[in-house]
Structure formats: structure tokens, C-alpha cells
């Protein structure tokens, strides 16, 4: 079931109340919804979700830092000024230092781990918002119940979708590396799953 939208509220009101909120909220064009529910008790993710995000973070952390990039997990917001949105990507790599204390604006890599609750948002709301970011080169959406990753890659002015199932090697141009499905799903889903 998709999340319930609340609002409208201004960007300033969202930012102020987000600091005081008992649960994280994403903001889309003047409306907000609870990221994982609407109470402190509901706010959280599955074990598979957390492990997949952790695997991606672990794999890219050292490389990102060695290149002078910042890498964050879902506690750090992404602001998209052009579409008036704030999201909490599961993993984000920024090639420039975020100027704000609570959010960044210019990622080169984003990853989301999909759930039934977030499926529509990740594909229908975040995809057009994320792919409008000039600095973004790769956007991954990883399933958590099967070894399947949807990899959106910028090729010139176009975005190309490649779907990886079971195995595969995904290029991450901004980090000049690749990440495999075996690495993403390590300890979560075996290749036979």
C-alpha cells in the first residue's frame, strides 16, 4: 500500500518540522509522507533491506573517500530544488561536498532498496526526479526478495535501463568501478535464490 500524502506545507516548514519529527518523512512538491510509516514504532526497514544497503555502502565507502567523494546512507537527505523534493536515498555518493548540513543536491550515484510500500515511489516518483539531476550518472533500484537490480545509466542525454537478474556486473562511471550482484546480495540471497 502506497504511503499517505499530507500537506500542503512549505519547504521551510517541512525542514523545520523534519528536525523534530519522531519519524523520517520525504517531501514532494509541497506534500510529505512517512518514509517507513507514520510513527516511531513503524519507522524502520527489513533485515534484507538494511543488509543490502550496508553491502553497497561498505563496497563503495573506501573508494568514494579515496576519490574525495562523500557517501551517505539513508539518514542524510537529498534535495532536488528543480522539483521541490526531499528524499532519503538508501545510498548516495556526492562528488562535491554538500553545502548544507542536512542535505546534499549533486549526487553522482544513488541506490534505493525496493519494498512493496516503496515500489511505486522508487519507479514512478523518484525515477523522474533523480534522472533530472545533472550530476547523476547511475541510479540503482535493488529488490530485496530476489536477486534483481534495475540499473539506470546516463548515456549522453538519455537514460538507459539494464535489468540484472541472478548475476551481473554493473558499471559505476563516477567511481570508475563496477559492483556485482554477488556483492550487493552477499549474506542476503544466495545465487540460487
C-alpha positions, 0 to 999 in steps of 0.5 A: 500500500502506497504511503499517505500524502499530507500537506500542503506545507512549505519547504521551510516548514517541512525542514523545520518540522523534519528536525523534530519529527519522531519519524523520517518523512520525504517531501514532494512538491509541497506534500510529505509522507512517512518514509517507513510509516507514520510513527516511531514504532513503524519507522524502520526497514527489513533485515534484507533491506538494511543488509543490502544497503550496508553491502553497497555502502561498505563496497563503495565507502573506501573508494568514494573517500579515496576519490574525495567523494562523500557517501551517505546512507539513508539518514542524510537527505537529498534535495532536488530544488528543480522539483521541490523534493526531499528524499532519503536515498538508501545510498548516495555518493556526492562528488562535491561536498554538500553545502548544507548540513542536512542535505546534499543536491549533486549526487553522482550515484544513488541506490534505493532498496525496493519494498512493496510500500516503496515500489511505486515511489522508487519507479514512478516518483523518484525515477523522474526526479533523480534522472533530472539531476545533472550530476547523476550518472547511475541510479540503482533500484535493488529488490530485496526478495530476489536477486534483481537490480534495475540499473539506470545509466546516463548515456549522453542525454538519455537514460538507459535501463539494464535489468540484472537478474541472478548475476551481473556486473554493473558499471559505476562511471563516477567511481570508475568501478563496477559492483556485482550482484554477488556483492550487493546480495552477499549474506542476503540471497544466495545465487540460487535464490 
